[in-house]
């Protein structure tokens, strides 16, 4: 059984994955026809949510890094 990730490792992993998720949502948004307003609005919302989460993760990671420094 793998060892659980530390908070720092977990945040670093999430920070590395979020740009890929944002890019995937953007590709889906770009591929959506303008007539499909509901789908486009959902992708725009997902992009904003992922960007907000990335800012939160980066802030928490900075705090964890600051606390671990002597």
N, C-alpha and C positions, 0 to 999 in steps of 0.2 A: 504494500500500500504506500503510495507516495506521501511524503511529508507535507503537511499543510503549508501554504505560502505565508510568509510574514506580511504584515500590512504594507510594508514598503514594496515587497516583490509583487503583491497583488495590484497595488496602484501603478507600478511601472508596467506591468503586463496590460492593464486596462488602458493606460496612456498610449501604449504601442498599438493597441487594437482599434481604438476610436477613429484615427484618421482613415483607416481602411473602411470602416463602417460608413463614415461620412461620404467618402468617395463613392461607395456602392449606392448609397441613397441618391447622390447627385447624378450618377449614371442613370438610375431608374427614373429620376425626375426628367432628365434630358430626353429619355426615350418615351416618356408619356406624351400622348397627344394633347394639345392644348384644350381640346373639347372635354377631356376627362378631368374636370375641375376637382372633383373629390379626391381622386388619386394623387393629383399634383399637390393639393393642399396637405394631404397626409405625408407625402415625402418631404415637403417643406417643413412641416412640423417635426418630423423625425430628424432632419438635419439640424434644426434649431436646438432640439433636445440633446442631441449628441454633442453639439458644440458647447452647450451649457455644462453638460456632464464633464467634458474635457477640461473646461476651466476649473470646475470643482476638484477634479482629480489632480490637476497640476498644482492647485493651491494646497491640497492636503499633502501631496508629495513633497512640496517645498517645506511645509511645516515639519513633516517627519524627518526630512534631511537636516533641517536646522536643529531639531532636537537631538539628533544622533551625533552632531559635531561637538567636539569638546570645547 
